[in-house]
């Protein structure tokens, strides 16, 4: 075989090998057409949707859940009227919710303007009871509940600033869809949850995530500090979601969406539904929540405190201070006492003590098992009514039409707790003015709520010692006449210059 023939044979072998290799490679990549007798590939079985507790490997579908729950979720529309005065008070909720209102721009100072705000809510009964947050309707003079294209005027049945929960009532003339309440104690970090509401005015928005943690305290405001025990979730909660439901995969409410950290992502907070269960009957029947009160400051028992007090564990609540002339003081408690039991039940921490005492209500009697200087003893204490952390009782945020509407005031009796907390002299009797509307005739005479405590002590020269006496005197006044109110005022720990104001009776 000559050299030329050998070269041609080698070339032919190389080309043939290359063709065979290319066909094999192309077939492995699926680039060649299948033969007529080649079997079709078997499709992979679709992933099955899993649900909580089933241990599935796929993600659940939330479409059926959203369809089931959405009809009972509503949008809240709240309107208020305010008068500008050069500067605006800072809102303690703003860090957690962002700006609460869209304010009209370019208004001159000292002119009344309208503010519209809103949030979410959900029905809890077929006859039109709606749950939302207090901060959604705070200060509102008009509240409406929107379901789809229909809006209903809403009555504010009750508010509880301590838990930021409010109850509204609408009249639809027919049975309405509502959501059942679940048990938030059954939740575990990692459980799937769905948030539904109207974030940024986008109604019927559905977001999903998991329970990130439980029992969170985030110090939204002084009002809520003692009762915070939030569910943390990474289900997206935005401005406008407040008051809407957080539901489990079984379609029951496990929380009420309440707060976000405005500068964070995927960190939202909801009030546990079991707190709603506790306050709902009183909000429905009485319009406010009355809680039992010891009149003490308490701290959890740390490892160091347990060692110093000779305790075997960190169970219990350490009394840090006792407020004079309140139940604990009258019952003989002292700073440094360790509360170990209440009515025979062990106290693990301050949260358990506060919840138990609060739920007993005013005038109830509790037996505290305490340790003092190494000795154990019992103290029997009759509770009083708990004031809010800001010094006013929970009826401060009652319905706007409570009291005498034309006066534009909210007011209440002076309780022993308020007197003690704010150091009011014992000779001060009257009614505590908790809020003054920009439409109030007292507003035009320079009376403001806020940092100054205003107490109406006389009407037309007659002393008043209760709300009932005050309202009787005002209602007996003839139309067209002027009333004479005498106000004693307190601020910065001292008494300020008293005022006479003269509102005209319409």
ChimeraX attribute file (.defattr): number of C-alpha atoms within 10 A of each C-alpha:
attribute: neighborCount
match mode: 1-to-1
recipient: residues
	/A:1	5
	/A:2	6
	/A:3	7
	/A:4	8
	/A:5	10
	/A:6	11
	/A:7	10
	/A:8	11
	/A:9	11
	/A:10	11
	/A:11	12
	/A:12	12
	/A:13	10
	/A:14	11
	/A:15	12
	/A:16	12
	/A:17	11
	/A:18	12
	/A:19	11
	/A:20	10
	/A:21	12
	/A:22	12
	/A:23	13
	/A:24	12
	/A:25	13
	/A:26	12
	/A:27	13
	/A:28	10
	/A:29	9
	/A:30	9
	/A:31	10
	/A:32	12
	/A:33	9
	/A:34	11
	/A:35	7
	/A:36	6
	/A:37	6
	/A:38	8
	/A:39	8
	/A:40	7
	/A:41	6
	/A:42	6
	/A:43	6
	/A:44	6
	/A:45	6
	/A:46	7
	/A:47	11
	/A:48	12
	/A:49	13
	/A:50	14
	/A:51	18
	/A:52	14
	/A:53	8
	/A:54	8
	/A:55	8
	/A:56	13
	/A:57	11
	/A:58	12
	/A:59	11
	/A:60	15
	/A:61	13
	/A:62	17
	/A:63	9
	/A:64	10
	/A:65	15
	/A:66	20
	/A:67	9
	/A:68	13
	/A:69	22
	/A:70	21
	/A:71	17
	/A:72	19
	/A:73	28
	/A:74	29
	/A:75	28
	/A:76	32
	/A:77	23
	/A:78	22
	/A:79	18
	/A:80	18
	/A:81	16
	/A:82	15
	/A:83	18
	/A:84	14
	/A:85	11
	/A:86	8
	/A:87	7
	/A:88	8
	/A:89	6
	/A:90	7
	/A:91	12
	/A:92	13
	/A:93	16
	/A:94	15
	/A:95	14
	/A:96	22
	/A:97	23
	/A:98	17
	/A:99	14
	/A:100	18
	/A:101	15
	/A:102	11
	/A:103	13
	/A:104	10
	/A:105	7
	/A:106	6
	/A:107	12
	/A:108	12
	/A:109	11
	/A:110	12
	/A:111	11
	/A:112	15
	/A:113	16
	/A:114	13
	/A:115	16
	/A:116	17
	/A:117	21
	/A:118	29
	/A:119	30
	/A:120	33
	/A:121	32
	/A:122	32
	/A:123	26
	/A:124	21
	/A:125	17
	/A:126	15
	/A:127	17
	/A:128	21
	/A:129	21
	/A:130	28
	/A:131	27
	/A:132	29
	/A:133	28
	/A:134	22
	/A:135	21
	/A:136	27
	/A:137	25
	/A:138	20
	/A:139	19
	/A:140	20
	/A:141	14
	/A:142	17
	/A:143	22
	/A:144	21
	/A:145	25
	/A:146	19
	/A:147	18
	/A:148	12
	/A:149	5
	/A:150	8
	/A:151	16
	/A:152	16
	/A:153	16
	/A:154	22
	/A:155	20
	/A:156	25
	/A:157	21
	/A:158	28
	/A:159	34
	/A:160	28
	/A:161	26
	/A:162	22
	/A:163	23
	/A:164	23
	/A:165	24
	/A:166	31
	/A:167	27
	/A:168	27
	/A:169	22
	/A:170	19
	/A:171	14
	/A:172	14
	/A:173	8
	/A:174	9
	/A:175	11
	/A:176	16
	/A:177	18
	/A:178	20
	/A:179	21
	/A:180	13
	/A:181	18
	/A:182	20
	/A:183	16
	/A:184	20
	/A:185	11
	/A:186	8
	/A:187	18
	/A:188	14
	/A:189	13
	/A:190	13
	/A:191	17
	/A:192	22
	/A:193	26
	/A:194	26
	/A:195	27
	/A:196	30
	/A:197	32
	/A:198	26
	/A:199	22
	/A:200	13
	/A:201	18
	/A:202	11
	/A:203	21
	/A:204	21
	/A:205	15
	/A:206	18
	/A:207	17
	/A:208	19
	/A:209	16
	/A:210	17
	/A:211	22
	/A:212	19
	/A:213	16
	/A:214	19
	/A:215	13
	/A:216	14
	/A:217	16
	/A:218	16
	/A:219	15
	/A:220	19
	/A:221	17
	/A:222	14
	/A:223	22
	/A:224	20
	/A:225	16
	/A:226	18
	/A:227	18
	/A:228	23
	/A:229	20
	/A:230	22
	/A:231	28
	/A:232	26
	/A:233	29
	/A:234	21
	/A:235	24
	/A:236	20
	/A:237	31
	/A:238	24
	/A:239	22
	/A:240	27
	/A:241	33
	/A:242	30
	/A:243	35
	/A:244	31
	/A:245	35
	/A:246	29
	/A:247	28
	/A:248	24
	/A:249	18
	/A:250	11
	/A:251	19
	/A:252	18
	/A:253	27
	/A:254	27
	/A:255	29
	/A:256	31
	/A:257	32
	/A:258	33
	/A:259	28
	/A:260	29
	/A:261	19
	/A:262	16
	/A:263	10
	/A:264	9
	/A:265	13
	/A:266	16
	/A:267	17
	/A:268	24
	/A:269	32
	/A:270	27
	/A:271	29
	/A:272	27
	/A:273	22
	/A:274	17
	/A:275	19
	/A:276	20
	/A:277	13
	/A:278	12
	/A:279	22
	/A:280	23
	/A:281	13
	/A:282	17
	/A:283	22
	/A:284	19
	/A:285	11
	/A:286	14
	/A:287	22
	/A:288	25
	/A:289	27
	/A:290	23
	/A:291	25
	/A:292	24
	/A:293	26
	/A:294	25
	/A:295	25
	/A:296	19
	/A:297	14
	/A:298	23
	/A:299	15
	/A:300	18
	/A:301	23
	/A:302	15
	/A:303	13
	/A:304	11
	/A:305	14
	/A:306	17
	/A:307	13
	/A:308	9
	/A:309	17
	/A:310	12
	/A:311	17
	/A:312	9
	/A:313	13
	/A:314	18
	/A:315	21
	/A:316	29
	/A:317	27
	/A:318	27
	/A:319	21
	/A:320	15
	/A:321	18
	/A:322	21
	/A:323	19
	/A:324	14
	/A:325	13
	/A:326	19
	/A:327	24
	/A:328	23
	/A:329	18
	/A:330	16
	/A:331	17
	/A:332	12
	/A:333	26
	/A:334	16
	/A:335	16
	/A:336	17
	/A:337	22
	/A:338	30
	/A:339	29
	/A:340	23
	/A:341	20
	/A:342	21
	/A:343	15
	/A:344	11
	/A:345	14
	/A:346	16
	/A:347	22
	/A:348	18
	/A:349	19
	/A:350	21
	/A:351	18
	/A:352	16
	/A:353	20
	/A:354	19
	/A:355	15
	/A:356	18
	/A:357	21
	/A:358	22
	/A:359	16
	/A:360	16
	/A:361	18
	/A:362	18
	/A:363	15
	/A:364	17
	/A:365	17
	/A:366	19
	/A:367	16
	/A:368	23
	/A:369	22
	/A:370	22
	/A:371	21
	/A:372	15
	/A:373	10
	/A:374	12
	/A:375	7
	/A:376	13
	/A:377	11
	/A:378	17
	/A:379	15
	/A:380	18
	/A:381	21
	/A:382	18
	/A:383	24
	/A:384	24
	/A:385	22
	/A:386	24
	/A:387	23
	/A:388	22
	/A:389	17
	/A:390	14
	/A:391	17
	/A:392	22
	/A:393	26
	/A:394	22
	/A:395	23
	/A:396	19
	/A:397	25
	/A:398	22
	/A:399	20
	/A:400	19
	/A:401	14
	/A:402	13
	/A:403	17
	/A:404	14
	/A:405	11
	/A:406	14
	/A:407	19
	/A:408	19
	/A:409	23
	/A:410	23
	/A:411	23
	/A:412	19
	/A:413	18
	/A:414	21
	/A:415	17
	/A:416	15
	/A:417	24
	/A:418	19
	/A:419	14
	/A:420	17
	/A:421	17
	/A:422	16
	/A:423	12
	/A:424	18
	/A:425	10
	/A:426	9
	/A:427	6
	/A:428	14
	/A:429	19
	/A:430	25
	/A:431	25
	/A:432	24
	/A:433	21
	/A:434	21
	/A:435	19
	/A:436	19
	/A:437	21
	/A:438	20
	/A:439	16
	/A:440	17
	/A:441	20
	/A:442	20
	/A:443	19
	/A:444	12
	/A:445	13
	/A:446	9
	/A:447	16
	/A:448	18
	/A:449	14
	/A:450	11
	/A:451	9
	/A:452	16
	/A:453	21
	/A:454	26
	/A:455	24
	/A:456	26
	/A:457	21
	/A:458	21
	/A:459	22
	/A:460	14
	/A:461	11
	/A:462	14
	/A:463	16
	/A:464	19
	/A:465	17
	/A:466	17
	/A:467	16
	/A:468	13
	/A:469	15
	/A:470	19
	/A:471	14
	/A:472	11
	/A:473	15
	/A:474	17
	/A:475	11
	/A:476	8
	/A:477	15
	/A:478	12
	/A:479	10
	/A:480	9
	/A:481	12
	/A:482	15
	/A:483	18
	/A:484	17
	/A:485	22
	/A:486	22
	/A:487	23
	/A:488	21
	/A:489	18
	/A:490	19
	/A:491	13
	/A:492	10
	/A:493	9
	/A:494	11
	/A:495	14
	/A:496	14
	/A:497	9
	/A:498	13
	/A:499	16
	/A:500	14
	/A:501	20
	/A:502	17
	/A:503	19
	/A:504	17
	/A:505	16
	/A:506	11
